[in-house]
């Protein structure tokens, strides 16, 4: 899982979180609320709600049109996770 917010990362490092910390992968731009600054685009995060089955997973997309498609498949929309360079 990718976590952009320090508080979320720290909670996931907890031994009982069910997640394994793998280190810093990359640095990104954080949104202001759900808005990304100029020159970037939002990266949306959805969750499959399968923690109780030991099968938790996230999906990330830059295409807002994919959010309802994934929701229809049972994924829960969590909002803008971070901002990516808009090339």
SULWORA-V922343 format. One record per run of one state. SS is the DSSP state (h for helix, s for strand, l for the rest). FROM is the first residue (numbers start at 1). LEN is the number of residues. Records with the same first field share a line. If there is no record, write none. Layout:
BEGIN
SS = FROM-LEN / FROM-LEN
END
This chain:
BEGIN
l = 1-5 / 13-16 / 30-2 / 33-2 / 36-4 / 48-3 / 54-4 / 62-3 / 73-3 / 86-2
h = 6-7 / 51-3 / 65-8
s = 29-1 / 32-1 / 35-1 / 40-8 / 58-4 / 76-10
END
